[in-house]
Amino acid sequence: MADVGVKPSYDADVVIAGAGPAGAAAACHLARSGTSVILLDRVTFPRDKVCGDFVGPSALVELDSLGVSRMDRYARTNIARRAALYIGGEELISRPFPEIEGIPSHGRVIPRLALDQFIVEAARGAGARVMEGYRLTGFAAGREAVAVEAASSNGHLTLRCRLLLGADGSSSTVARLMRGSAPPRRDRFIAARAYFANVEGPDDQLDIYFDRSCYPGFYWLFPTGNGEANVGLGLALETWPAHNLTPAAMLRRLMRDDAALAARLRNARLRGKIVGWPLMTYNHRLKIVSDRVMLIGDAASLINPLNGEGIQYALLSARWAAETLAPCLRDDDFSARALAPFAARVESEMRYDMALSRLIVQLISNRALTPLWIGASKILAERAHKDANTARIVSGIFAGLLPARDAFKVVGGTIGEAARSLASKAVTRAFRGPRGWAGPGAYTAPAGFQLASDAAKDPADFAEWLKCAAACTLELGSQAAWHIIASSRKG
Ligand SMILES: Cc1cc2nc3c(=O)[nH]c(=O)nc-3n(C[C@H](O)[C@H](O)[C@H](O)COP(=O)(O)OP(=O)(O)OC[C@H]3O[C@@H](n4cnc5c(N)ncnc54)[C@H](O)[C@@H]3O)c2cc1C
């Protein structure tokens, strides 16, 4: 580690760059335990952040521990008790969130303008020094301190601290400087969101929509209360073949063409603009600690690639970081080795689940497989109508309550059934001869034929997709095996 020549006199024990849910929650936990904290953000609060605004039940538990749930304005935020799934404008299933002991059976939809302000207030109340309008521009980690460079409209300053927490979101400067590069393109999602007033339908229901024209993306309508709603769309950046519309353009088209969404927006008014934002999804290979520096929340790419949910992981990683730091602060040891338990905790809590999510996203990002996924979603919905346990698992996945691994058997069996159904269609087609093979395009062609035709058109792209799918399968296999061994040792 290069010595930057600072004396061990500090402006704060910990400087946190970014006062979103991750940074503000970490500031609150640390300040409460007596640690001196400076929380910097490049903007002033309240500030908007492009998001779906859904705060799942597990995130509500974290907000409770921060004291946010005792605020009057929080109590007035909109409660979501159920989720409905639509495919191609048709409702497949609508279910209340499952009951799980110790966790509320509802979520909330809280515009980020309000949510992030609540958490910053909690941090300030706990004793953190909040510096708004200060942008971290660089840092140097030395033997005795970190020198954090920040710029504001009044000029430049250097803050000395014992540890820097990078909580500066999906385009994190701290992460880029720590790793020396930007995260890989294939972990990137792009998303867009807009607010509407005068929306029809129930205020306590989250609507999630799929349509083959935007697979592997999904879009949503999340009511924020009083007839208003957050409407948005998220999409993996790398698909095969590539999409040629921007998320905002795709969302505009779906608001017009999707019968279910259009019905809820029949008399609605757009408030403001449709705004886009990038997301970086979880990748266990990315470094999240180094000497005197840690990353949390989106800066550490702690986003579930399957549903874009990140607030819960931002809040959880903030608490895990504060817990890891307690002995480091006591022993004055902030080496990468002393901080490693944080990375290990993130890995043990998230890696297995995210391995399954990543494999699913990798498979669906090949648009030739769209019929398989549409078929699997329909089969899953049909099963959920008949079987209470499947219904519980489906609604639990939407609410971010159940680890993906719990859903593995149900989802795996469903994909198998969908694949068998597609294969039988393919065989029927094959028997019909050449006229049967040349179906009316990608939507009706069985996935296998479409896959083969796409591979022939662009073998290099196809080989890259196949390589990534194989890597994701291996990762999932190794995680599953590791968990079996670990649980048999415990048993
Ligand atoms: C369209 C969309 C929809 C989403 N929907 C949901 C959803 O419904 N539910 C859910 O759980 N998750 C959702 N997410 C993910 C969620 O928004 C993030 O996971 C969450 O915001 C992460 O919080 P964070 O504190 O890590 O980062 P952020 O909320 O991004 O906060 C980072 C903060 O750092 C500040 N900052 C940035 N750079 C600097 C710098 N150099 N110096 C100082 N400050 C800096 C920023 O101003 C910002 O305040 C969605 C994301 C998108 C894009």
The ligand as an SDF file (V2000), in Angstrom:
LIG
                    3D

 53 58  0  0  0  0  0  0  0  0999 V2000
  -35.3770    1.6530  -13.1480 C   0  0  0  0  0  0  0  0  0  0  0  0
  -34.9650    0.9710  -11.8670 C   0  0  0  0  0  0  0  0  0  0  0  0
  -35.9380    0.3610  -11.1010 C   0  0  0  0  0  0  0  0  0  0  0  0
  -35.6000   -0.2210   -9.8830 C   0  0  0  0  0  0  0  0  0  0  0  0
  -36.6010   -0.7230   -9.1110 N   0  0  0  0  0  0  0  0  0  0  0  0
  -36.3230   -1.2260   -7.8990 C   0  0  0  0  0  0  0  0  0  0  0  0
  -37.3750   -1.6280   -7.0290 C   0  0  0  0  0  0  0  0  0  0  0  0
  -38.5690   -1.4750   -7.3390 O   0  0  0  0  0  0  0  0  0  0  0  0
  -37.0400   -2.1640   -5.8250 N   0  0  0  0  0  0  0  0  0  0  0  0
  -35.7330   -2.3220   -5.4470 C   0  0  0  0  0  0  0  0  0  0  0  0
  -35.4790   -2.8640   -4.3610 O   0  0  0  0  0  0  0  0  0  0  0  0
  -34.7130   -1.9010   -6.2440 N   0  0  0  0  0  0  0  0  0  0  0  0
  -34.9810   -1.3320   -7.4410 C   0  0  0  0  0  0  0  0  0  0  0  0
  -33.9580   -0.8500   -8.2200 N   0  0  0  0  0  0  0  0  0  0  0  0
  -32.5870   -0.8880   -7.7040 C   0  0  0  0  0  0  0  0  0  0  0  0
  -32.3710    0.2550   -6.6660 C   0  0  0  0  0  0  0  0  0  0  0  0
  -32.7040    1.4860   -7.2560 O   0  0  0  0  0  0  0  0  0  0  0  0
  -30.9230    0.2770   -6.1770 C   0  0  0  0  0  0  0  0  0  0  0  0
  -30.5300   -1.0340   -5.8550 O   0  0  0  0  0  0  0  0  0  0  0  0
  -30.7370    1.1870   -4.9560 C   0  0  0  0  0  0  0  0  0  0  0  0
  -30.9410    2.5210   -5.3020 O   0  0  0  0  0  0  0  0  0  0  0  0
  -29.3140    1.0210   -4.3940 C   0  0  0  0  0  0  0  0  0  0  0  0
  -29.0690    1.9660   -3.3870 O   0  0  0  0  0  0  0  0  0  0  0  0
  -27.5980    2.5620   -3.1940 P   0  0  0  0  0  0  0  0  0  0  0  0
  -27.6470    3.3920   -1.9590 O   0  0  0  0  0  0  0  0  0  0  0  0
  -26.5810    1.5040   -3.2900 O   0  0  0  0  0  0  0  0  0  0  0  0
  -27.3530    3.4950   -4.4860 O   0  0  0  0  0  0  0  0  0  0  0  0
  -28.1340    4.7990   -4.9480 P   0  0  0  0  0  0  0  0  0  0  0  0
  -29.5130    4.7800   -4.4840 O   0  0  0  0  0  0  0  0  0  0  0  0
  -27.8770    4.9270   -6.4110 O   0  0  0  0  0  0  0  0  0  0  0  0
  -27.3860    5.9980   -4.1950 O   0  0  0  0  0  0  0  0  0  0  0  0
  -26.0890    6.3800   -4.5650 C   0  0  0  0  0  0  0  0  0  0  0  0
  -25.8660    7.8190   -4.0830 C   0  0  0  0  0  0  0  0  0  0  0  0
  -24.4980    8.1510   -4.3510 O   0  0  0  0  0  0  0  0  0  0  0  0
  -24.4310    9.4930   -4.8120 C   0  0  0  0  0  0  0  0  0  0  0  0
  -23.1900    9.6040   -5.5720 N   0  0  0  0  0  0  0  0  0  0  0  0
  -22.9000    9.0560   -6.7830 C   0  0  0  0  0  0  0  0  0  0  0  0
  -21.6340    9.3510   -7.1270 N   0  0  0  0  0  0  0  0  0  0  0  0
  -21.1200   10.0870   -6.1150 C   0  0  0  0  0  0  0  0  0  0  0  0
  -19.8450   10.6920   -5.8940 C   0  0  0  0  0  0  0  0  0  0  0  0
  -18.8390   10.5710   -6.7850 N   0  0  0  0  0  0  0  0  0  0  0  0
  -19.6660   11.3960   -4.7450 N   0  0  0  0  0  0  0  0  0  0  0  0
  -20.6650   11.5300   -3.8310 C   0  0  0  0  0  0  0  0  0  0  0  0
  -21.8910   10.9900   -4.0030 N   0  0  0  0  0  0  0  0  0  0  0  0
  -22.1020   10.2630   -5.1280 C   0  0  0  0  0  0  0  0  0  0  0  0
  -25.7030    9.6690   -5.6370 C   0  0  0  0  0  0  0  0  0  0  0  0
  -26.0610   11.0430   -5.7220 O   0  0  0  0  0  0  0  0  0  0  0  0
  -26.7140    8.8440   -4.8220 C   0  0  0  0  0  0  0  0  0  0  0  0
  -27.4110    9.6550   -3.8860 O   0  0  0  0  0  0  0  0  0  0  0  0
  -34.2490   -0.2570   -9.4430 C   0  0  0  0  0  0  0  0  0  0  0  0
  -33.2650    0.3320  -10.2330 C   0  0  0  0  0  0  0  0  0  0  0  0
  -33.6080    0.9550  -11.4370 C   0  0  0  0  0  0  0  0  0  0  0  0
  -32.5410    1.6100  -12.2550 C   0  0  0  0  0  0  0  0  0  0  0  0
  1  2  1  0
  2  3  1  0
  2 52  2  0
  3  4  2  0
  4  5  1  0
  4 50  1  0
  5  6  2  0
  6  7  1  0
  6 13  1  0
  7  8  2  0
  7  9  1  0
  9 10  1  0
 10 11  2  0
 10 12  1  0
 12 13  2  0
 13 14  1  0
 14 15  1  0
 14 50  1  0
 15 16  1  0
 16 17  1  0
 16 18  1  0
 18 19  1  0
 18 20  1  0
 20 21  1  0
 20 22  1  0
 22 23  1  0
 23 24  1  0
 24 25  2  0
 24 26  1  0
 24 27  1  0
 27 28  1  0
 28 29  2  0
 28 30  1  0
 28 31  1  0
 31 32  1  0
 32 33  1  0
 33 34  1  0
 33 48  1  0
 34 35  1  0
 35 36  1  0
 35 46  1  0
 36 37  1  0
 36 45  1  0
 37 38  2  0
 38 39  1  0
 39 40  1  0
 39 45  2  0
 40 41  1  0
 40 42  2  0
 42 43  1  0
 43 44  2  0
 44 45  1  0
 46 47  1  0
 46 48  1  0
 48 49  1  0
 50 51  2  0
 51 52  1  0
 52 53  1  0
M  END
$$$$
